[in-house]
Amino acid sequence: MTATTLASPNPSRLGLYLGILLLGPFSYLAHEFGHWAAGEMLGVEMWMTLNKAGPASGSYGSQTYALIVSLAGPAVTVALGVLAYLWARATGSFLAYGLLFFQFMLRLIAGGITMTGPYPNDEALAGIILGMGPYPITIGVAALLLALTWDAARRLRPHWAHNIGAYAVSSLLITTIVFSDRFLRDMNIQLL
């Protein structure tokens, strides 16, 4: 691919960015809704914001409930990733590839935050509850989504510049959601 073809908009590759910008925020909310719904189904009164979900009382009541709620969000993200992979594989859709790429980025960034700071992500918390430490599940989920993203990229053949662009757009979107959530929480605004 030449610089000329990279500069000119390709409708199929624009789907990559649309998948991230349009479907990414909904998938982010679906992840948090997974936590919220799991807790509510277990009888735990829950709250939810753009970037967090938790028990209204501050406690799940049991380690088993905490484990289930902790894994529910990543389960939704992995399910969306698998569906996006199958969609991309079946149709060659860059929209689907963008959705898949975003699922990988969600878990990669969450895992990176776990590895660099004192705040365990969902998978790390589940690993701690199960007594295996914070990293095995965190790395496993990110590796699964990376493998699906890699195979989809191998099949669809986006230019490396499009993947770098997708990384930048995903990072910016995730950062925007996280900081917007903090702003909304400071104003005591919750979604559920």
trRosetta pair geometry for C-beta under 8 A, 3 or more apart (Angstrom, degrees):
i j d omega theta_ij theta_ji phi_ij phi_ji
1 5 4.9 -113 -165 80 86 128
1 6 6.0 100 141 -55 114 86
1 159 4.8 -79 52 -91 154 128
2 5 5.1 96 53 10 74 96
2 6 7.1 -133 101 -3 41 88
3 6 5.5 -55 -148 37 36 113
3 7 6.2 34 155 -21 68 107
4 7 5.9 -58 -148 36 29 108
4 8 6.4 17 158 -11 65 108
5 8 6.0 -55 -139 41 34 103
5 10 7.2 34 177 -57 84 122
6 159 6.2 -106 -99 90 100 167
6 161 5.6 31 -143 66 131 154
9 13 8.0 -157 -170 69 56 97
9 14 5.9 29 -172 -63 101 122
10 13 4.2 49 80 23 110 109
10 14 6.6 -177 82 -21 52 82
11 14 5.4 -48 -143 27 33 118
11 15 7.3 49 154 -30 58 91
12 15 5.9 -40 -174 10 38 118
12 92 7.8 -22 -162 135 129 100
12 94 5.2 117 160 -2 68 129
13 16 5.4 -19 -173 3 58 117
13 17 8.0 47 143 -4 65 92
13 94 5.4 -151 -112 -137 32 168
13 158 6.3 126 -126 -127 104 96
13 159 7.8 6 -126 16 150 94
13 162 5.6 -94 -165 -116 121 145
14 17 5.9 -54 -165 40 50 105
14 18 6.1 49 140 -18 75 108
14 94 7.4 102 57 97 36 138
15 18 5.2 -56 -139 44 37 113
15 19 5.9 48 157 -29 69 101
15 93 6.3 -111 148 -180 152 73
15 94 3.6 119 76 82 109 94
15 95 3.8 -77 -176 -52 108 70
15 96 8.0 5 148 11 122 54
15 97 7.5 84 110 42 101 95
15 98 6.3 -151 136 -9 64 126
16 19 5.9 -53 -154 28 24 114
16 20 6.9 17 150 -12 58 105
16 94 4.4 -61 -50 171 75 107
16 95 7.5 -111 -64 -78 27 29
16 97 5.7 -37 -107 89 84 107
16 98 4.3 151 -163 -70 39 102
16 101 7.1 34 -162 12 91 148
16 158 6.3 79 -82 -112 151 146
16 162 5.8 68 70 176 169 115
16 165 7.7 85 111 91 128 111
16 166 5.7 -79 161 -83 115 117
17 20 5.7 -54 -151 37 37 110
17 21 5.9 20 158 -7 71 113
17 98 6.4 -122 -25 -116 10 140
17 165 7.0 -48 -80 135 108 116
17 166 7.1 -134 -83 -96 64 72
17 169 5.8 -176 -133 -83 87 176
18 21 6.0 -61 -131 48 30 100
18 22 5.2 0 178 7 71 120
18 23 7.7 63 135 -2 65 93
18 95 5.8 -38 86 -112 106 88
18 98 6.4 139 68 49 53 169
19 22 6.9 -52 -109 50 14 90
19 23 5.2 -29 -163 33 54 123
19 24 7.2 88 135 -40 55 86
19 84 7.8 107 -168 -147 130 126
19 94 6.8 -143 -15 134 130 60
19 95 4.4 153 -71 -164 102 46
19 96 6.6 -114 -116 -14 142 9
19 97 6.5 150 35 69 168 53
19 98 2.1 136 68 74 119 117
19 99 4.5 -101 -176 -34 108 68
19 100 7.9 -12 155 16 142 63
19 101 7.3 94 103 35 124 103
19 102 6.9 -157 130 -10 88 120
20 23 7.3 -26 -69 55 7 81
20 24 4.6 22 -173 -40 47 133
20 98 4.5 -105 -31 -178 73 105
20 99 7.6 -156 -71 -73 43 37
20 101 6.6 -46 -78 81 105 111
20 102 4.9 157 -121 -67 73 118
20 166 6.2 176 -52 -147 145 80
20 169 5.1 93 111 115 152 121
20 170 5.5 -101 -147 -76 129 77
20 173 6.4 -175 159 -5 98 155
21 24 6.3 8 -66 24 10 118
21 25 7.8 5 178 -11 37 101
21 169 6.7 -67 -59 175 91 125
21 173 6.8 -153 -105 -87 57 137
22 25 7.6 -75 -177 28 18 96
22 26 7.7 -1 146 -1 55 113
23 26 5.6 -65 -158 44 46 111
23 27 5.9 43 150 -22 78 108
23 95 7.3 101 -11 176 138 88
23 98 6.9 119 45 104 117 103
23 99 4.6 -38 105 -95 143 103
23 102 7.2 169 94 35 90 152
24 27 5.8 -61 -146 37 28 108
24 28 6.3 34 155 -24 65 104
24 98 7.5 -82 -49 148 100 95
24 99 7.2 -156 -68 -117 61 56
24 102 4.2 -136 -108 -146 99 158
24 170 6.9 -159 -126 -119 147 74
24 173 5.5 36 120 138 147 157
25 28 5.4 -49 -147 31 35 117
25 29 6.5 32 155 -14 65 103
25 173 7.0 -118 -62 -176 83 118
25 177 6.8 175 -118 -86 84 124
26 29 5.8 -54 -151 39 33 109
26 30 6.2 40 148 -25 65 104
27 30 5.2 -47 -144 33 37 118
27 31 6.6 48 151 -26 63 96
27 77 7.1 91 167 -116 102 70
27 80 5.2 139 -137 168 115 165
27 99 6.5 137 -45 -156 148 90
27 102 6.3 118 62 108 143 125
27 103 6.4 -87 159 -79 147 85
27 106 7.5 -125 119 -42 110 151
28 31 5.8 -48 -158 26 31 115
28 32 7.0 21 149 -8 62 103
28 50 7.4 15 130 179 119 78
28 51 7.8 -31 171 -95 113 65
28 106 6.8 -172 -100 -108 79 129
28 174 7.6 177 -102 -109 134 71
28 177 5.7 -71 165 -145 163 167
29 32 5.8 -56 -150 42 38 107
29 33 5.9 41 150 -23 69 108
29 50 7.2 -57 -91 -140 83 59
29 191 7.6 -154 -140 -168 107 173
30 33 5.4 -53 -141 40 31 115
30 34 6.5 47 152 -32 62 96
30 76 5.3 -160 139 161 92 132
30 77 7.8 146 96 -73 98 58
30 80 6.5 111 94 -58 145 140
31 34 5.7 -47 -160 20 29 116
31 35 7.5 27 146 -12 59 97
31 73 4.5 55 176 -167 77 91
31 74 7.5 39 -147 -70 102 31
31 76 5.3 -177 -104 82 47 119
31 77 5.0 29 -102 -59 110 99
31 106 6.8 -164 -60 174 162 152
32 35 5.8 -48 -161 31 42 111
32 36 6.4 38 145 -16 69 107
32 48 5.4 124 150 -159 110 110
32 49 7.4 -101 -167 72 152 43
32 50 7.1 -179 -18 170 166 21
32 51 6.9 -131 -80 -130 135 11
32 52 6.9 37 -131 63 118 9
32 53 4.9 145 -171 -32 81 114
32 73 6.4 21 -85 -117 29 118
32 191 7.8 85 114 48 136 142
33 36 5.3 -54 -145 41 39 114
33 37 5.8 37 157 -20 72 107
33 48 6.8 53 -91 -153 51 161
33 53 7.6 155 -79 -69 18 151
33 76 7.3 136 71 -121 81 172
33 192 7.9 91 -112 0 76 147
34 37 6.0 -53 -138 39 25 107
34 38 6.3 27 160 -20 61 108
34 72 4.2 -175 150 142 91 88
34 73 4.5 152 76 -94 115 42
34 74 8.0 -146 101 24 150 29
34 75 6.3 -178 -175 64 143 87
34 76 3.5 -140 -62 -21 144 135
34 77 7.8 -109 10 -21 155 71
35 38 6.0 -61 -151 35 26 110
35 39 6.5 21 157 -14 63 109
35 46 7.4 172 127 -161 80 145
35 48 7.3 148 80 -105 101 105
35 53 3.7 149 95 71 123 134
35 54 7.7 -16 149 -62 130 41
35 69 5.4 62 -156 180 75 83
35 70 7.5 30 -119 -96 102 22
35 72 5.3 149 -88 77 41 112
35 73 4.5 -4 -46 -52 96 105
35 122 7.5 -123 -82 -112 119 130
36 39 6.0 -63 -155 38 28 109
36 40 6.2 22 155 -15 66 111
36 46 4.7 166 -143 120 68 143
36 47 7.7 -95 -115 103 105 16
36 48 4.3 -29 -76 -63 136 132
36 53 4.4 -113 -59 -148 80 141
36 192 5.6 69 -156 77 153 143
37 40 5.7 -56 -143 40 31 110
37 41 6.1 32 158 -20 66 107
37 72 7.0 -160 68 169 84 143
38 41 5.9 -56 -147 36 28 110
38 42 6.5 21 154 -13 62 109
38 68 5.5 -165 172 137 124 92
38 69 4.8 171 99 -107 119 59
38 72 3.5 -131 -31 -69 147 161
39 42 5.8 -64 -152 40 31 108
39 44 4.2 -76 -177 75 88 114
39 45 7.9 -32 141 85 111 10
39 46 4.0 107 92 -67 135 130
39 53 7.1 -167 6 146 136 112
39 54 7.9 121 -73 -168 165 19
39 55 6.2 -157 -157 -83 139 75
39 60 7.0 -109 -124 -122 102 96
39 65 7.3 77 -121 176 70 103
39 69 4.7 42 -66 -109 89 126
39 72 7.9 -134 -25 26 69 155
40 43 7.7 60 -178 -64 32 13
40 44 6.8 -93 -75 66 28 64
40 45 7.5 45 -105 -117 72 31
40 46 5.4 -89 -54 15 82 119
42 60 7.8 13 103 -168 146 97
42 65 5.2 144 157 -131 157 105
42 68 6.5 128 -62 86 142 141
42 69 7.2 -90 15 -58 143 100
44 55 5.1 -67 172 -113 120 104
44 56 8.0 169 161 19 76 81
44 57 7.8 -108 -160 23 87 108
44 60 5.7 -30 -110 -141 156 65
44 61 6.6 -152 -95 5 108 116
44 65 6.2 122 -42 178 138 138
44 69 7.3 -50 56 -68 149 141
45 55 6.9 82 75 -160 59 70
45 56 4.3 -39 111 22 102 128
45 57 6.8 93 59 -22 101 91
46 53 6.0 18 177 178 120 98
46 54 6.8 169 -149 93 80 22
46 55 6.0 -60 -102 -103 64 41
46 56 6.4 -152 -108 -28 10 85
46 69 8.0 180 -101 -136 131 133
46 192 7.0 21 104 114 92 112
47 53 6.8 -174 92 -148 50 57
47 54 6.2 -12 56 61 88 69
47 55 7.8 47 15 141 81 9
47 56 5.4 109 -29 -85 98 77
47 190 5.2 -55 -172 -157 105 152
47 192 6.5 170 -156 96 40 66
48 52 7.3 -174 -147 98 47 52
48 53 4.2 -5 -106 -105 82 95
48 190 6.4 114 69 -179 43 98
48 191 5.0 -55 102 65 92 101
48 192 4.1 24 38 48 109 100
49 52 5.0 21 47 51 103 83
49 53 7.4 -165 25 -72 59 54
49 181 5.2 108 135 -153 117 99
49 184 6.2 162 -157 95 114 120
49 185 5.6 -9 -117 -71 164 99
49 189 7.6 98 -125 101 101 66
49 190 5.3 -83 -78 -128 78 67
49 191 5.9 139 -123 1 29 92
50 177 5.5 -153 153 -173 122 86
50 178 8.0 -156 107 -88 113 25
50 180 5.9 -2 52 96 169 101
50 181 3.9 -135 63 -86 107 98
50 184 6.5 100 -3 38 114 144
50 191 6.8 117 -59 -33 53 126
51 177 6.0 136 -71 139 106 94
51 178 5.3 88 -100 -112 159 57
51 181 3.7 -80 10 -46 112 175
51 182 7.9 -15 39 -40 140 66
52 181 6.8 128 2 174 90 137
52 185 7.6 31 36 -79 128 140
53 69 7.7 -135 107 179 108 109
53 73 7.3 165 35 -69 123 124
53 192 7.9 9 -122 63 103 111
54 58 7.7 21 146 -116 118 35
55 58 6.1 -76 90 25 100 10
55 59 5.8 -77 86 67 150 23
55 60 5.3 -164 -44 -77 142 54
55 61 7.8 168 -128 -15 159 81
55 69 7.9 -32 -50 -139 91 178
60 63 7.9 113 78 -88 123 16
60 65 3.9 -173 158 102 116 112
60 66 4.3 177 33 -65 152 74
60 69 6.1 -151 -112 13 136 140
61 65 5.7 35 60 31 88 152
62 65 4.7 96 61 6 86 100
62 66 7.0 -149 97 -4 47 86
63 66 5.4 -54 -147 39 36 114
63 67 6.2 41 152 -24 67 104
63 129 5.5 162 -173 -154 101 110
64 67 5.7 -53 -150 34 30 113
64 68 6.5 28 153 -17 64 105
65 68 5.7 -53 -146 37 33 110
65 69 6.2 27 158 -13 67 109
66 69 6.1 -58 -143 42 27 107
66 70 6.0 31 156 -24 63 112
66 125 7.4 -107 157 153 102 117
66 129 6.2 -179 99 -97 109 146
67 70 5.7 -58 -144 36 25 113
67 71 6.3 12 162 -8 63 111
67 126 5.6 92 -145 -129 74 80
67 129 4.8 -155 -83 112 97 154
67 130 7.1 98 -124 -54 128 86
68 71 6.3 -66 -148 42 25 101
68 72 6.4 40 153 -43 63 103
69 72 5.6 -42 -147 11 32 121
70 73 7.5 -61 -178 23 30 100
70 122 4.9 165 -176 -162 73 77
70 123 7.8 159 153 -72 101 22
70 125 4.7 -131 -141 93 143 118
70 126 4.7 179 111 -62 127 88
70 129 7.1 156 32 0 155 141
71 74 5.9 -65 -157 50 50 105
71 75 5.7 57 148 -32 78 108
71 122 6.8 147 -86 159 30 107
71 123 7.6 74 -107 -100 69 58
71 126 5.1 77 -65 -94 93 146
72 75 5.5 -55 -146 33 29 117
72 76 6.7 31 155 -20 63 101
73 76 5.9 -54 -156 31 32 109
73 77 6.5 29 150 -15 65 106
73 122 5.1 -132 63 -100 118 165
74 77 5.2 -53 -145 39 39 115
74 78 6.1 39 156 -19 71 103
74 107 6.7 80 -128 -104 98 116
74 122 5.1 -175 -30 98 107 133
74 123 5.5 75 -64 -62 162 93
74 141 5.5 -51 -170 -132 130 155
75 78 5.8 -51 -144 38 30 109
75 79 6.2 32 154 -20 63 107
76 79 5.7 -54 -147 37 30 112
76 80 6.3 29 154 -17 64 106
77 80 5.8 -54 -148 38 29 110
77 81 6.3 33 151 -21 63 107
77 103 5.2 153 -177 -152 85 96
77 106 5.8 -132 -140 89 137 140
77 107 6.2 144 134 -53 148 109
77 141 7.8 56 90 -180 119 124
77 145 7.7 -31 140 -81 102 140
78 81 5.4 -54 -148 37 33 116
78 82 6.3 33 154 -19 67 103
78 103 7.5 138 -89 174 27 130
78 141 6.4 -100 -74 -145 115 95
78 144 6.6 16 -131 102 111 137
78 145 6.9 -116 -111 -67 70 99
79 82 5.8 -52 -147 35 30 109
79 83 6.4 28 154 -15 64 107
80 83 5.7 -55 -145 40 31 110
80 84 6.1 31 155 -19 66 108
80 99 6.8 -112 162 162 101 109
80 103 5.5 -180 95 -90 102 135
81 84 5.8 -55 -143 38 28 110
81 85 6.2 32 154 -22 63 106
81 100 5.5 90 -146 -136 67 71
81 103 3.8 -156 -78 112 97 156
81 104 6.9 109 -123 -51 128 69
81 144 7.7 107 107 119 146 96
81 145 5.0 -75 -151 -117 159 95
81 148 5.8 115 158 76 104 155
81 149 8.0 -59 -158 -51 110 86
82 85 5.6 -52 -147 34 31 114
82 86 6.4 29 155 -17 64 105
82 148 6.9 -113 -95 -113 50 156
83 86 5.8 -54 -147 37 31 109
83 87 6.2 33 153 -19 65 108
84 87 5.5 -54 -146 39 31 114
84 88 6.2 32 155 -18 66 106
84 96 4.8 166 -164 -172 72 78
84 97 7.4 152 162 -79 105 17
84 99 4.1 -150 -117 96 138 109
84 100 3.8 -171 114 -61 125 83
84 103 6.6 171 29 -3 144 133
84 152 8.0 -14 126 -90 86 161
85 88 5.8 -55 -145 38 28 109
85 89 6.1 26 156 -18 64 110
85 96 7.6 175 -62 156 12 111
85 100 5.3 105 -64 -112 67 137
85 148 4.2 -76 -88 -172 143 115
85 149 7.8 -97 -92 -65 103 41
85 151 7.3 48 -154 75 116 110
85 152 5.6 -123 -131 -60 74 122
86 89 5.7 -55 -142 40 29 112
86 90 6.1 23 160 -16 65 111
87 90 6.1 -59 -142 39 24 105
87 91 6.1 -24 174 22 62 114
87 93 5.8 -41 142 45 93 132
87 96 3.8 -158 102 -120 110 144
87 99 7.8 19 62 55 137 133
88 91 6.9 -81 -132 55 18 79
88 92 7.0 41 -174 -123 56 12
88 93 5.4 -110 -107 60 55 77
88 94 7.8 72 -126 -89 100 23
88 96 3.8 -161 -61 104 78 119
88 97 4.7 103 -119 -63 137 73
88 100 6.1 -59 -15 -10 143 141
88 152 4.5 30 109 -144 146 120
88 155 7.3 127 136 79 98 127
88 156 6.4 -59 179 -50 109 130
89 151 7.7 -1 -86 125 114 107
89 152 6.5 -97 -60 -106 78 81
89 155 6.2 47 -116 81 68 172
91 96 6.9 113 59 0 111 143
92 155 7.5 -130 -107 136 72 103
92 156 6.0 142 -153 -109 68 87
93 96 4.0 79 88 7 113 106
93 97 6.7 -176 104 -9 61 82
94 97 4.9 -46 -143 37 44 118
94 98 6.3 54 153 -25 67 97
94 156 6.5 137 -87 -172 75 143
94 158 7.0 109 -123 -81 110 115
95 98 5.8 -50 -154 31 29 113
95 99 6.8 29 148 -16 61 103
96 99 5.6 -53 -152 35 36 112
96 100 6.3 35 151 -17 67 106
96 152 7.7 -134 115 -152 97 139
97 100 5.6 -54 -147 39 33 112
97 101 6.1 38 153 -24 66 105
97 149 8.0 100 -160 -141 76 71
97 152 5.3 173 -115 147 90 127
97 153 7.2 112 -153 -78 123 62
97 156 5.5 -61 -75 14 149 169
97 158 6.9 162 142 -35 155 130
98 101 5.6 -49 -142 34 30 114
98 102 6.4 32 156 -21 62 105
98 166 6.6 -145 -121 -129 74 117
99 102 5.8 -56 -152 34 29 112
99 103 6.8 32 151 -22 63 102
100 103 5.7 -52 -153 29 34 111
100 104 6.7 33 151 -16 65 103
100 145 7.6 177 -178 -163 77 86
100 148 6.1 -125 -165 124 123 110
100 149 5.5 170 138 -95 105 76
100 152 5.6 76 90 19 161 167
101 104 5.8 -57 -157 36 33 112
101 105 6.4 31 149 -18 67 108
101 149 5.7 102 -97 -133 58 120
101 163 7.7 -155 -128 -133 137 73
101 166 4.9 -30 151 164 157 137
101 170 6.5 -127 131 -62 97 141
102 105 5.5 -53 -145 38 35 112
102 106 6.4 45 153 -29 66 99
102 170 5.4 -169 -111 -118 69 111
102 173 7.6 -32 -131 77 114 143
103 106 5.7 -45 -152 25 32 116
103 107 6.9 15 158 -5 62 105
103 145 5.6 -140 116 -142 95 131
104 107 6.5 -70 -156 43 29 98
104 108 5.9 29 153 -22 69 114
104 142 7.2 86 -158 -152 70 65
104 145 4.0 176 -99 140 74 113
104 146 5.8 112 -144 -75 123 52
104 148 7.5 -161 -68 67 112 95
104 149 4.6 -20 -43 -40 154 145
105 108 5.5 -55 -136 39 31 113
105 109 6.0 27 166 -15 68 107
105 167 7.1 169 -101 -128 125 57
105 170 3.9 19 117 157 177 144
105 171 7.0 -118 -168 -61 131 60
105 174 6.6 -143 135 -37 111 139
106 109 6.5 -65 -152 38 19 102
106 110 6.3 14 155 -13 60 113
106 174 6.8 178 -101 -103 61 126
107 110 5.5 -53 -140 42 34 112
107 111 6.0 37 157 -21 66 107
107 121 7.9 130 -147 148 61 155
107 123 7.5 52 -151 -13 104 136
107 138 7.9 175 178 -161 94 62
107 141 5.2 -123 -166 123 147 109
107 142 4.8 -164 123 -86 109 74
107 145 5.7 125 44 20 136 152
108 111 5.8 -58 -148 38 26 111
108 112 6.3 29 152 -22 62 107
108 142 5.2 109 -86 -139 63 117
108 145 7.7 -125 -41 85 90 127
108 146 7.6 93 -76 -67 115 102
109 112 5.5 -51 -145 34 33 115
109 113 6.5 36 154 -21 64 101
109 171 7.3 153 -84 -115 135 72
109 174 5.6 110 53 141 169 163
110 113 5.8 -52 -152 33 32 112
110 114 6.7 36 148 -21 62 103
110 121 3.9 102 162 -125 101 146
110 122 7.0 -4 164 15 146 86
110 123 7.7 108 117 17 121 101
110 138 7.8 -140 110 -141 90 99
111 114 5.4 -51 -152 33 36 115
111 115 6.4 28 154 -15 68 107
111 121 6.1 -80 -77 22 42 150
111 123 7.1 -13 -89 53 91 128
111 124 7.6 144 -122 -43 62 108
111 138 4.4 137 -122 177 101 106
111 139 7.0 121 -153 -74 142 47
111 141 7.7 -178 -64 70 125 102
111 142 5.0 -49 -11 -48 158 141
112 115 5.8 -58 -146 39 32 106
112 116 6.1 8 162 -2 67 115
113 116 6.2 -71 -140 48 26 96
113 117 5.7 -34 179 33 66 117
113 119 6.2 -33 146 76 107 105
113 121 6.3 105 70 -58 102 105
114 117 7.2 -89 -126 55 12 74
114 119 7.0 -101 -99 93 54 60
114 120 5.2 48 -130 -136 103 48
114 121 4.5 -82 -53 -1 120 93
114 123 7.8 -81 -44 66 166 88
114 124 4.4 170 -145 -38 143 152
114 134 5.8 -165 172 163 123 128
114 135 7.9 167 122 -89 126 62
114 138 5.7 -118 69 -122 156 154
115 135 7.4 66 -90 -101 97 100
115 138 7.7 167 -49 132 95 152
120 124 3.5 -138 -164 104 98 121
120 125 4.7 138 113 -59 123 71
120 128 6.3 -37 -137 -15 173 135
120 134 5.2 -125 -124 -125 114 125
121 124 5.0 92 48 12 66 107
121 125 7.1 -125 99 -8 32 90
121 138 6.3 107 58 -113 116 111
122 125 5.9 -58 -152 33 27 110
122 126 6.6 25 152 -16 63 105
123 126 5.6 -53 -151 36 34 112
123 127 6.4 36 151 -19 66 105
123 134 7.9 96 108 -172 73 64
123 137 4.0 -157 -177 116 98 102
123 138 4.3 152 97 -79 123 58
123 140 7.6 -166 -168 53 140 89
123 141 5.2 -134 -86 6 152 138
124 127 5.6 -53 -149 37 33 113
124 128 6.4 35 152 -20 65 103
124 134 3.4 17 -153 -157 99 94
124 135 7.1 22 -111 -61 89 35
124 137 7.1 -166 -70 67 31 101
124 138 5.0 20 -62 -57 80 125
125 128 5.6 -52 -148 35 32 112
125 129 6.4 33 152 -19 65 104
125 134 7.7 26 -46 -119 30 88
126 129 5.7 -54 -149 36 32 112
126 130 6.2 21 155 -10 66 110
126 137 5.5 -52 82 71 112 170
127 130 5.8 -62 -143 45 30 105
127 132 4.8 -87 -163 75 84 92
127 133 5.5 -31 146 88 117 37
127 134 5.2 142 77 -117 128 22
127 135 6.8 -160 140 34 170 30
127 136 5.6 151 -124 49 131 87
127 137 4.5 -159 -59 14 105 111
127 138 6.8 -68 -11 -16 142 87
128 131 7.7 43 179 -70 29 24
128 133 6.8 21 -87 -143 60 19
128 134 5.7 10 -53 -74 96 74
130 137 7.9 101 32 -35 137 132
132 136 5.1 -49 139 27 125 137
132 137 7.4 104 83 -22 127 94
133 136 6.6 95 71 -4 89 94
134 138 6.2 20 153 -14 72 134
135 138 5.4 -73 -141 47 36 114
135 139 5.5 28 171 -17 79 112
136 139 6.2 -62 -144 40 22 103
136 140 6.0 22 159 -21 62 113
137 140 5.4 -55 -141 38 31 116
137 141 6.2 30 162 -19 67 104
138 141 6.5 -59 -152 34 22 104
138 142 6.5 12 156 -7 60 112
139 142 5.9 -62 -146 45 30 107
139 143 5.8 32 157 -23 68 112
140 143 5.7 -57 -142 37 25 111
140 144 6.4 28 158 -21 63 104
141 144 5.8 -52 -149 32 30 111
141 145 6.5 21 156 -9 63 107
142 145 6.0 -60 -149 43 31 106
142 146 6.1 35 152 -23 66 109
143 146 5.5 -52 -143 37 31 115
143 147 6.3 36 156 -23 64 103
144 147 5.8 -53 -151 32 29 111
144 148 6.7 25 153 -14 63 105
145 148 5.7 -52 -147 38 35 110
145 149 6.1 35 154 -18 67 108
146 149 5.6 -57 -143 40 30 111
146 150 5.9 34 156 -24 66 108
147 150 5.7 -52 -143 35 27 113
147 151 6.4 24 158 -16 63 106
148 151 6.0 -56 -147 38 29 107
148 152 6.3 28 155 -17 64 108
149 152 5.8 -56 -146 39 29 110
149 153 6.2 30 154 -20 65 107
150 153 5.7 -56 -148 37 28 111
150 154 6.4 33 151 -23 63 105
151 154 5.5 -49 -148 32 34 116
151 155 6.5 28 154 -15 64 106
152 155 5.8 -60 -151 40 32 108
152 156 5.9 9 160 -1 70 115
153 156 6.2 -63 -130 50 28 95
153 157 7.4 100 171 -77 56 21
153 158 6.0 -70 -139 31 84 96
153 163 6.7 32 -127 -86 136 128
154 157 7.5 13 -180 -68 22 63
158 162 4.1 -105 172 79 113 135
158 163 5.8 131 100 -48 120 84
158 166 7.8 43 132 -20 160 134
159 162 4.9 100 58 -1 76 100
159 163 7.6 -145 98 -1 44 84
160 163 5.6 -54 -154 37 41 112
160 164 6.4 41 149 -18 70 103
161 164 5.6 -50 -147 37 36 112
161 165 6.3 40 151 -20 65 104
162 165 5.4 -51 -147 38 33 115
162 166 6.2 38 150 -23 65 103
163 166 5.4 -47 -144 34 34 114
163 167 6.4 41 151 -22 63 100
164 167 5.5 -48 -151 32 34 116
164 168 6.5 33 151 -17 64 104
165 168 5.7 -55 -149 37 33 110
165 169 6.1 28 156 -15 68 107
166 169 5.8 -53 -140 41 30 107
166 170 6.0 32 158 -19 65 109
167 170 5.9 -58 -145 39 24 110
167 171 6.2 24 157 -19 62 110
168 171 5.9 -56 -145 37 27 110
168 172 6.3 25 157 -17 63 109
169 172 5.8 -56 -147 39 29 111
169 173 6.2 28 155 -19 65 109
170 173 5.8 -58 -146 38 28 110
170 174 6.2 25 158 -16 66 108
171 174 6.0 -56 -144 38 27 107
171 175 6.2 28 156 -18 63 110
172 175 5.7 -57 -146 39 28 112
172 176 6.2 31 154 -22 64 107
173 176 5.6 -54 -147 35 30 113
173 177 6.4 29 155 -18 64 104
174 177 5.8 -53 -148 36 32 110
174 178 6.3 30 154 -18 66 107
175 178 5.8 -56 -145 37 30 110
175 179 6.2 17 161 -8 66 110
176 179 6.3 -62 -143 44 25 101
176 180 5.9 27 158 -20 64 112
177 180 5.7 -57 -142 39 26 112
177 181 6.2 32 156 -25 62 106
178 181 5.7 -54 -152 31 27 114
178 182 6.8 28 151 -19 61 103
179 182 5.5 -47 -149 32 38 113
179 183 6.5 41 151 -19 65 103
180 183 5.6 -54 -151 37 34 113
180 184 6.2 30 153 -16 68 107
181 184 5.8 -56 -145 40 30 108
181 185 6.1 29 157 -18 66 108
182 185 5.8 -55 -144 39 28 110
182 186 6.4 34 154 -23 62 105
183 186 5.8 -54 -153 31 29 113
183 187 6.8 14 152 -6 62 108
184 187 5.8 -65 -153 45 34 104
184 189 4.2 -85 -174 70 89 112
184 190 7.8 138 141 -73 110 32
185 188 7.2 37 -171 -83 38 27
185 189 7.1 -102 -73 52 27 66
185 190 7.7 55 -104 -78 69 73
